[in-house]
């Protein structure tokens, strides 16, 4: 007796079978219910925003849907006659003619909306699996194939709902009015440093990219980790992606700052009795902070995007730290500066998509000590970073007249899209992994 399982069937064949089971013909009935439920205009208008034309398997139905959206945007009536005129297609008129005798039931509306969205999501996912299989067979390495898979699945995830990015001026004024009247409802995530908060409009804002530049060992990772822990301690879900350090090492730095334990004791794993007491006190108050650390050493933008979207859905996400920018792996066959620019642009777009603050340490390519502070031109592969960032903070340890460290860290706010630029100084306490 011979048996078979799914492993013996080409994935493309299985994918086609799945697509065939979606029954595109049923979409005609769904379109009638969604478009022509004239007695429930608000529901219909809501559907026009939630479903895109390419959510329909039949492109001609998608064309009718696009015509309906055009009529809606112009404030015109949507019915069979106006749809036929807007579509300017004989095929569209024939499709609409078949609906003449149909009287849609408003009670069918929720099911129709859900079915179109469900089928569109499954169709995108199945087609993505075909592309992933094809790339896996030709990729130079498993990591390349996996990165492509993450990217394709991220595209599917982003396409399962139509984002609302077009608003009337009246609507936007109403939203601004509400935020001005109830400022406590507007989300600002304070940093640990009052002087910095004053310069950057109160703290981190969702949808903005914050770049922290410094030479190795001069505080860029410490600043980012400290900011993430501070945000989580105030109830803002935060996520740290650490390429250079493992999760336990990052946690040790966070504990040194939060519990005020000498970093040397933590590194040696040799805590004094007093330090053990401080550690237990910190652990008791901080162990349930909404802070997650991902220490995968081979990070790509697509992987970060996929993990952030998943975390946003499950737990919420207000702050993301990517430590650090130049260690991320970019596309092949282009210059490193182009790679970094693409990653920078992608992180900025991700911050807007997920409505979170993106905090990104970045390496400087020369030592600014000779002139006392860092400058934008010191950012390694800096062109794209300068353009995308909302705020760029450049750090440099300060020295006295004899060239010895004076215990302060200089912060040059070299770019500040929403406030003043200029210089600040904060206490520098690396033995506690702390600034300020």
DAZILIN-V824699 format. One record per helix or strand of 2 or more residues. SS is the DSSP state (H for helix, E for strand). FROM is the first residue (numbers start at 1). TO is the last residue. If there is no record, write none. Layout:
ss=SS from=FROM to=TO
ss=SS from=FROM to=TO
This chain:
ss=H from=6 to=8
ss=H from=11 to=20
ss=H from=24 to=35
ss=H from=41 to=50
ss=H from=53 to=55
ss=H from=59 to=73
ss=H from=80 to=87
ss=H from=90 to=97
ss=H from=106 to=138
ss=H from=142 to=159
ss=H from=169 to=181
ss=H from=183 to=185
ss=E from=188 to=189
ss=H from=194 to=199
ss=E from=204 to=205
ss=E from=209 to=214
ss=H from=220 to=233
ss=E from=238 to=242
ss=H from=247 to=259
ss=H from=263 to=268
ss=H from=273 to=286
ss=E from=291 to=294
ss=H from=301 to=315
ss=E from=319 to=323
ss=H from=325 to=327
ss=H from=336 to=354
ss=E from=357 to=364
ss=H from=368 to=371
ss=H from=376 to=378
ss=H from=383 to=388
ss=E from=391 to=399
ss=E from=405 to=416
ss=E from=422 to=429
ss=H from=430 to=432
ss=E from=434 to=435
